[in-house]
Amino acid sequence: MLLCGTGMLAIFSSTMSKNPVLPLFTKSLGASESIIGIVAASSTLVGIIASLPAGMLSDIYGRRKVILSATFVFASAPFLYFLVNAPWHLAIVRVYHGLATAIFGPVAMALVADLFKERRAENMGWYSSSTLVGRSLAPVVGGAILFQFDNNYKLVYLVCGIAGILAFILAFLIPSKQQVVTASGRFSDKLREMGKGLKEIGSSRGIMVTSSVEAIQYLSFGALETFLPLYCIIVAGMNTAAVGMLFTIQLIGTTLTKPVMGRLSDKYGRKQMISIGLAIGAVALGLIPFFKSFWTLIPAAVLFGISLATVTASTAALVSDMAKAGAYGSALGVMSTIMDIGHSSGPIISGILLSFYQSKYGAEGSYMPMFLIVCTILLASGLLFPIMVGRIERQQ
């Protein structure tokens, strides 16, 4: 319960710092679509470097210490946005802020894996849903602040900072006793044991394929969260409050369905649920460029939320199933690192596509080919994943 409360506040703070405020704030600084994509990706790029060491160190020194370091970043990063007056300043702040989620995500999930051997996917789903409560509230609160206070970006980041401080305080109450198998002896022995475990994880083709599929899911999510706000304002003519509400609806869909999808994954199998989730996400992205109002975009938002819940409820559990006891942090750190590669690629790839198609179809017309290309990538992954995993299982 303490972990759920910490996660809810931390992710509320982190999400409100970027959704829907970040692309709008970046554009107000005079950035192009490609630069907006790079700024949006900068926070997840750091996850490529930080997630794996964070997970590995939590296997050795315990989850609580690593969680405390992450919540310190959640508490301090929002106040750095007050110093930003150029896009490159914003990119630097986003790199620092990205450390928080890069560290916190895999370690918190590893703690859940430690605590639950049975019904693991379901309980991971419950933890994720608690963080999704914060993630769901963040866009509507941030959008409402922008709408009511004439795009006052600093006020949004002040609220982010308050939530981050509360998460940091709550993290101190998490018990220090951990159900973790750790390496013993000198630091060099611990590093050697950690390296051995990492080598075993890296050689598991099942873990790598599953992690890659999650990366593709987050590639589409990165494209959506970065450029759907601009699509809604430029093409659909919506205000910032409506944009925030749309993202909240999408995340509510994820929050309400993730424990259910985790239970279905436990009962019917991980691979099938992952494939179905990817297909649902492809449908959602394919619908977006054909809708140009708040009410018509709601079904696409809900579908994408269900897709995200279906895929992520099964990927973390599947990776944990494949990992050895005591190495959950390392395994989930590997998955988080690969996921961050996909997540950071989403805004960059979609930003480049938008810039390319603007010269052919104009600002409004560039969104359709971008969303359809990302949709195709997601659909192809859904079709190929069960084939690839099935082949790996037959070879073992």
N, C-alpha and C positions, 0 to 999 in steps of 0.2 A: 504493500500500500504506500509506503514511503517512496519507493522507487517510482511508482505510478504518479504520485503527486509531484515529485521532482521533474519527471519527464514531461508532464503536462505543462508546467510553468516554463520549463526550459524551451520546449518546442513551440509554445505560444510566442515566446520572445523571439526566437529565431525565425519563425515563419512570418511574423508581422514585420520583421526587418526587411523582408524581400517581396512579400505578396500582399497587395499589388503594388506596394510603394516603390520597390527597387527599379523596375524598368521606367516608371514615370519620373522618378528622381534623376535617374541617369540621363533620360531624354531632356530633362530641364537643364542639364549641364551642357547641352549641345552635342550629345553623342549620336552617332549614326546607329542603324540597326546592328551592324556587325560589331561595333564597339559595345553596344548594349549586351549582346550575346557574350562577349568576352568578360565583361564586368560580372554578369550573372554567373558565369562559369568559374570565376576566380575562387569563390568560396568552396566549391566542390573539388577543384583541382588540388587543394591542400589535403583533402581527404585521401587522395591517392597515396600521399606520403605518410599521413598520420594515422590512418585507421588501423593498418596492420601492426605497427609497433605498439599502439595503444592496446589492442587486443592481446598481443603477446605478453606485454608487461603486466596486464591484469591477470594473466594466468600465473605469473610468478609472484607478484606482490599483493594480489587481492584486488577485487573490483572497486571497493570503496575509495581507495586512494586515487585511482584514475578518474573515477566519477567526480570527485571533488575538484580535480584540476580542470575538468571540462566545465563544471558549473562556474568556476571562477571566470573563465572566458565568457560564458553566457552573461555574467553580471557586469563585466567591464567593457566588452566590445561595443554595446549600443551607444555609449557616450562618446566614442571616437567619431561617429557620424557628424557630430556638431562641428568638427574641424574640416569637413569636406567642402571643397569649392571647385573641384575639377574631376573628370572621370577617372583619372589615374589615382587620385587620392581615394576615391571610392573603391577601386579595385584592391588597394592595399588593405583598407579596413575590412573588406569582405574576405580577404585571405586570412586575417587574424580571426574574424568571426567564424569562419569555416572550420577552424580548429575545434571549436566546441562540439558541433554535431559529428565531426569526424571521429573524435575521441569517445563521445558519450554513446552514440548509437550502438556500435558492436559490443561495447563493454556492458551496457545495460541489458542487452539481449542475451549476452553470455551469462549474466547473473540469473536471468530467468531460466536458462538452460540448466544451470547448476541446481536450481531449486526443484525442478520438475522433470522427472524421468518419464512418467506416464502423462498422457494428455499434454505433451510438450507444445505442439502447434497451437492447441486451443489456448493455453496460458500465455504463449507468446502473442497470440491474437488479442487477449485481454489487455496485456501490457501495451501493445501497440495502439489499441483503441483508446487507452487513457491518454497517450501522447497525441492521438488524433483529435481528442476533445480540444486540446490547446491549439492544434493545427487548424481545426475547423473554426474556432472563434477568432483566430488572428486576422484572416482576410476581411471579415465583416467589420471588426473593430477598427483595423487600419484604414479600410476604405471609408468608413463613416467619419473618422477623424479628418481625413483628407477632404471629404465633401463638406463637412460642417465648418472647418477652420481654414478653408481656401488653400488647400494643398500645403498645409503646414507640416513639412517633413520632419522638422526637429521635434515636434510634439509626439509624432508617431514613435520616434526613437527614444524619447523620454519614457514612454509607456513600456517599450521593449526593455529598457534598462531596469525599471522597477520590477518587472516580472523576472528578469534574470537574477536580480539580487535575492528575491524570495526563493528562487530555485537553489541558489547557492546556500542559503540558510537551511533550507529543508534537507539538503544533501548531507549536512552534518549529523542529522538524526538517524541516518541509515546505519544499522549495526555493523561493527567492524568485523565480526565473525563471518567468515565466508566458507561456503561448501565448495572449495576448489582444491584440486590436486595440484600441488606446486612442486617445482624442482627444488631440491635442497642442496646445501653446501655453499661453496664460494660463488661469487658473482660470475666468474669465468665458467664454472660448471653449469650455472643456470643458463648462461648464454649458449653453451654447447647443447644443452638439453632442448632449449628453445629452438635452436637452429635445426636440430634433428626432427623435432615435431613439425616445423615449418616445411622441411623438405618432404616429409610424408604427406602433408596436406597439399603441397604444390604438385605432387606426383599423382594425386587423385583426380582422374579425368572427370569423374562425376561431379566433384566439388567445383572444378573449373568451368564445366559446361553450365551448371546451375547458376554459378555466379555471373557468367557471361549473359545468360538470359535475363537475370535481374538487372544487369547493366543496360540492356536494350529497353527494358520496361522503364527504367529511369531516364534513359535518353529521351523517350517520348514525353515523360513527365517534365523534364527540364525544358523542352521546347514549349510545352503547354503553359507552364507557370511563368515563363519569361515573356512570351509573345501573345498569349490570349488576352492579357489586359490591354495591350495596344490594339489588337484586333477589335476588341469590344468597343473601344473609344473611337478609333479611326473609322472602322467599317460599320459597326452596329450603332454608333452614336450613343453609347451608354455612359452614365456618370460613374465616378469612382466608387460610390456607395453600392451601386448595382453590381459592379465588377467584383467587389469584395464579397458580396452576397453570393454570387455565382460560384466563387471558389469555396465558400463555406458549404454550399449545397453539395459540391463535389466531394469535399472532405467528410461531410456527414455520411454520405453514401459509403465511403471507405470505413468510417468509424463503426457504423451499425452492422456492416456485413463481415468485417474481418474476423471476429470470433467465430461466426457461423462458418466462414470459409476455412478457418483453421480446424474446426470440428469435422467438416467434410473431408479435409485433407487427411486427418487422422483415420477416418473411416474408409474412404474410397481410394486413397493414394495421392501422393504429391504430384506426380508427373501429369496426370490428367487435369488436375486443377490448374496447374501452371499454364498448360496449353490452352485451356478454356479461357483463362484470364487474359492471356495475350490477344486472343481473337476478339474478346469483348472490347479491349482497349483499341484495337484497330478499327472496329466499327465506330466507336465514339469519336476518334480523330477524323475518320472519313466523313462524318456528319457535320462537323463544325463549320467548314467553309460554305455549307449550303444554308446555314441559319444566320440570321442577322438581327435577332432581337433577344432580349433577356429571356422571355418565356420559351422561345423555341430552342435556346441553347441549354436550358435546364436538363432535358433528357440526355444530351451528349455529356454534360458534366456528371450526372448521376452514373451513367454507364462507365465513364472513365474511373470514377471513384470505386465502383464495384470491381473493375479490372485490376486496379492497384491493390485492393484488398485481397483478391483471389490469388494473384501472383505472389505477393510478399508474405502472405500467411503461410505459403508452402515452401518458398525458397529457403528461408532461414531454418525452418524445421528440417528440410531435406539435407541441408549442409550439416546441421547438428547431428542428424542420424548417421551421416557418413564419417563424422569426426570421432576420434577417440575421446573417452572421458578425461576431463582435465585439459583438453585442447580446444574447447569450444570457443574461447576467446580468440585464439589464433585463427581457427577456421572461419569464424564470423568476421574477423578482421580482414582476412583474405577476400571474403565475399564483399565486404564493405569497400575495400580498396578498388576492386574491379567494378563494383556498382558506381563508385564515384567517377571512374573513367567515363562510364556511360552518361551519368548525370551531368558532368561538366561538358561532355561532347554535345549534348542536346541543344543548349543555347547557342553554342558556337556554330554547329552545322546549320541549325535553322536560321540563325542570323545571316550566315553566308548565302543560304538559299533565298532569303528575302531580299537581300541586296542584289543578287543576280537577277531575280525575276522582276524586281522593280523597274529595271531598264526596259523590260519587254511589256509588262502589263500595268505598270504604275503601282503606287503604294497599296491601294486597295486590292488590286488583282493579284498581288504577289503572295497573298496568304493561302489561296487555294492550292497551288502546286506544292507549297511547303508542307502543309498539313497532310496532303495526299501521299507525299513521298515518305514522311515519317510513319503514316498509317501502313504503307506497304512493307516497311522494314519490320514493324511489329507483327503483322500478319504472317510474314515469311518465318519469323522466329517461332511463332506458335505452331506452325506446321512442322518445322524441322526438329524442335526440341524433343518430342517423344521418340522420334526416330533415332536421334543421336544418343539419348540416354539408354534406349533399348539395346542399341548396338554395344555400348560400353558394358552393360549388364551381362550380355551374352558372352563377351570376351573374358569376363572375370571368372 
